[in-house]
């Protein structure tokens, strides 16, 4: 459930989802994901969303669900003292103290970027795998969505009802795609945030190198883009796209002679790059 807990429709959607799940017999674990719909006051709203992130980190989806329920019933999710009380009532007594620190900020930022990359802008939005249902639809519509999402995934039966197992892409592939989407959305710095763990663990992968070079180029970090592209070509000299990007990077750096050499080689290997 991608949602801004300050949005009143989120409470409606949560209740309709509960009714839909009870009516369909689908066994599901609900995980809450952050969405900001009021950018005029992002810091106050971010604390409530950060509490959800911290709850999941501390006690998984079960604790997060209790925190979400208390937040939706709260009179003011922008008040730090009220958020501490919400955490206490939910069985997360350390939540208030955690909010006073920077705990959860990095993960919250990452999740907000993932939501942006997925094109999720409406609170609430229900996601099952790659399928999205926006806004607080009727329980019948939500139930139909859950059944169809289950049919499009790998589904099986259990004694307690249907169990939906969505076949997701590998996490690294999904993260790389989200980074590419952020570059397309003119947010190369956000893309670099998502690329950070990939670069740390799989920094030699040519696909990750290309996307990171694109993000560096788009954010005017030309020196870093050049370094990544030159390293890529050292390992994969026939990579015509990396060579084309290196030519463009050198051109932006004012090195027209070197740029032309790489652009000609790229065009010779891949004519459409001419």
N, C-alpha and C positions, 0 to 999 in steps of 0.2 A: 504494500500500500504506500504509494508515493503521495505525501500529503503535507500540507502546512497545518499544524494542529491549531493555529489561531483562526483558521478558516471555519466558520460554522457548518459548512457543508460536510466537513470531514466527520463530524459527529454523526450526521445523518447517514453518510456512506458506511461508517463502521457498523451501525445498527443494521442497515440493510444487508451488509455482507454477512453478519451473524445469522440473520434470518435465512438468507440464501444458502448458506452452508448447511444449516439445519434441515432445510427443505430438500437439498440435492443429495445429501449423504456423502458428499465429497470430503475426504480427510485431507485437511490442509493446515500447514503451519503459516501463520500470518507474520510477516516481517515488515516493520515500518521503515520507510525511507524518507529522507528530508526533502522538502520542496519549499522554496521561498516565493510567496506571491505578493508580499508587501515590502519591496525593496527600500521604501522610504525609511524603514526602521529595522534594518537587517540584524543589528547586534542584539536587540531585545528578543526578536523572534528566534535568532540563532541559538540562544540559551536553551529554550524549550526543545528545539530540535537536537541540540547537543546532548541534552539529558536522555533522549531516546537512544542516541548513538552509544552513550556511556552505559545505559542499561543493558543493551545487547551485548556489549563487550564484557560486562560484569556477570550477567546471568542468562544470556541467550534470549531467544524469542519469548520465552515464558515471562521473564521479568520485564522485558520490553513491552509486552502486551499489557501487563498490569500498569506500568507507567503511562502507556498511551491512554488507557481507560481513565486514569486519574487526571491526566492532562485535559482530556476532552470534557470531563466533568468540572474542571476548575473554573473559577470566576475570573482569573487573570494569569495567563501563562507567560506574561512579560515581567512579572514580579519575581525577583530572585528568592525572596523569603517564601513565597507561595510555591515556587519550584522545589525548594528544599523540603517543604511540607508534603508536596506530591511524592517526592522520592521516599520520604519516611513512610507515608501511608502505603506505598507500593512494596515495601520490604526491601528498599534500597537506601539504607540510612546514610551511606557515604556519598550519595548523589549530590547533596547540597554542597559539601566540601569540595567535591570534584569540579563543580561548576565554577568555584572560585579560582581554580587553576586553569591552565591551558589544555587540560586533558580533553581528548576527543575532538579538538579543533581541526587537526590535520585530517582525521577520518571524515569529519563532517564536510570539510571542503572538497575532499575527494568524491564523496557521495553526491554532493550538489553538482559537481562537474559531470559525473556519470549520468545523472538525470538530465542535464542539459544536452549531453551527447546523444541520449536516447530520444530527444525531442519531447520530453515530458514537461509540460508547462501549466497544466490544469490540475488544480487540487480539488478533490482527490483523483488519482489515477491508479487503477488496479492493474497490476502486471503479473502475468503468468508466462514465464519464459519470454518470448518475444512478442506476445500478444498483449495489447493494452485496451483497457476500457476506461474512458474518461467520465468524470463527474459522478454524482450520486444517483445512479440509475435505480430502477425498481428492483426488488429482490428477484422477481422473475427474470429480468434482463441479466442480472448478475449471475443467476443460476445457469442460464443458457450459455453465458460467456464461459463460465467455469467448465461446463460439460464440453463445449466446443474446443476449449483450450486443452482439455484432457484428451479429446479425440485426436487432436493434431500432434500430441506428444506420445510418449510411450506409456500406455495405460495398463493397469492390472486390477484385479479384484481382490478384496480382502473380506474377512468375515464381518467387519464393521462397516463395509461400504466400499466405494471406489477409492482407489489410491492413485493420485496423479503423480507421475514421475516425469518431469520435463527434461528432455535431452538437450542440455546446454552445450554451447561451444566451450572448448578449453578456456579457462580464465584468462590465460595470457593472450589468446586470440581475440577474445572479447575486449580486453583492455586496449589492445592495439587498434581495433576498429573504433572504439570510443575516442581514442586520441585522434584518429584520422577525421572523425566527425567534428571534433572541436576545431581542428585546423580549418575545415570547410566552413565552420561557423565563425571564422575570424577570431578564434580564441587560442592562439598558439601557446600562450603561457599556461593556460589550463591543460592543453595537451601534454606539455612537458611535465606537469604535476602527475598525470596518469602514467606517463612513460617512465618516471623515475624508478619504480621497482623493476620494470622490465630491463632498463639499462643496467641496473645493478646486478641482475641475475642472468640476463641473456644479451649482454652488450655486444657480443660478436655476431648476433643474428642479423643478416643483411636487411631483412624487412624492418626490423626495429631501428636499424641505423638509418634507413631511408626516411622513415616517418619522423624520427628525431631530427634529422637534418632539415626536413621540410619545416618543422616547428621552429628550429633555430633561425632558418632563413626568413620565415614569415614574421618572426619577432625581432628581426634586424640584428640577431646575434651571429653575424657573418663569420667571425673567426671560429666560433664553435661549429657552425655548419661546415666550413671548409675542412676543419680537422676531422670531423666524422666522415665526410665524403672522401677525403684523401685516404683515410684508413680503410674504408670500404673498397676503394679501387686498388689498394695494395693487395687486398685479399681476393678481390673479384674484378680483375681488370676488364672483363667483358661486360660488366654491368653498365649498359648504355644509359640507363636512366640516371644512375648516380653520376655518370660522366657529364650528362646534360645539366644536372643540378649544380655540379661543381663549376661548369662553365658560367652558369647564371650567377653563382655566388662570386666568382672572381670578377665578373663584369660589374657587379654591384660594388665591389671593392676598388674599382678603378683599374683593374689589371686586364685591359682589353686584349693584349697579345696572348697571354696565357689562357684567357677565357675562350678565345677563338679556336685555339688548338683543341681544347676539350669538346667544344661544340661541334667541330668538324668530325672528330672521331665518333661522337655520339650519333651524328647524322649518317655516317658511313655504316655504322652497325644497325641503326634503326632509321630508315628513310623518313618516317613521319616526324622525326625530331629536327629535320632540316629547316 
